[in-house]
Amino acid sequence: MSGALEADLPEPGNNVGNDTSPPRSSLVGAVKSSHPHEDLVLRAEKIKKSFGALVVLRGVDIRLRRGEVLGLVGDNGSGKSTLMKILCGFQRQDDGEVFVNEKHVDFHSVQDARNEGIEAVYQDLALVPQLTVYQNLFLNRELTRFGKIGWLKNTSMRRLSEQYLAAIGVKVASVDALVGSLSGGQRQAIALARATRQDAEILLLDEPLAAMGAKESALVINLVKDLSQNHGVSMIIIDHNYTHLFELCDRLNILQEGYITYDQEISDTSIGDLNELMISEYRRRVTIGQSELKA
C-alpha cells in the first residue's frame, strides 16, 4: 500500500527539519475556517510529519463533512500521500490531532482507522483478479458455518453480494465472474463497494479515474455521487485531472508546502481559477529556485 500513492519528494527550500515558518504561497489566506454547525465526520488539526531532515507536513488543517466529496490537489511532493496515509492509519503523525465524528482518535494501524469507519482505496485496488466478484467483496470477512474453520457459506455470500451491488447501482454480468475479467471501471466500482459494504463511512480515494475512458469514468462518477448523496459516505479524492475533480467533488483543498493553502466550494471556483493558481505557484517556486542557484 505504501507505494500506491505518489512519493512525497523534497521541494526546493523545504528540507530543513526545524523549519516551522509559514508557507510563502500566494494562496495563503484563502482557507476557510471550520464552523461549529457543520456536520463534520473527519477533522484533522495541525498535522505535522517529517522524515529525518525532510519536513513534509508543517501544520495541516483539514475537515470533511458528512456526505461530502472533497478534492485534494497539490504538486508531486506536496504531502498528499503522507496526509492520506496518516488519515488511514498507515503512518503516524509527529504532531497534531485527528477527530472522527468529533471523537479524538489515535491511530496506530490501518485496522484502528477501519474500526472508526475509514477505508483507503488505492490505484492497485487491492483486489484479487483470480477470485470472483463475491469472493472479493467478502475477502478476509468470509461467512462460514461452524466458525472460522468451517465451510464457506458461498450461497449466502453470492446472494448478499447481488443485493448489495443492486442497492448501490453497480452492474456486473455475474457475481461469479472473475474480477480479472472486468473492465477498469467495474473493478474500481467493486473496490468501492467492498469498502462501503464493510461499513466504511469515510473513503480516501487515490486517482479513482486513472487511465479510464469516458464510459468507465461515468460508472465510477455515478457511484461516487450515489454513495455520497444517497448513502452519506464522505470521501477525500486525490486526482491530478481537474476535470475529474469538478465532476466528482463538492469542495477543493490545495496542499502546498505542507499546509492547506486553499479551500473553496466547487460552486465558487472554476478549472480556470485552479489552473491560474497552480501555474502562479509553480512560477514562484521556479523563481525562488533560480535565486537559490545564483546565491
Secondary structure, 3 states (H helix, E strand, C coil): CCCCCCCCCCCCCCCCCCCCCCCCCCCCCCCCCCCCCCCEEEEEEEEEEEECCEEEEEEEEEEEECCCEEEEECCCCCCHHHHHHHHCCCCCCCEEEEEECCEEECCCCHHHHHHCCEEEECCCCCCCCCCEHHHHHCCCCCCECCCCCCCECHHHHHHHHHHHHHHCCCCCCCCCCEHHHCCHHHHHHHHHHHHHHCCCCEEEEECCCCCCCHHHHHHHHHHHHHHHHHHCCEEEEECCCHHHHHHHCCEEEEEECCEEEEEEEHHHCCHHHHHHHHHHHHHHHHHHHHHHHHC
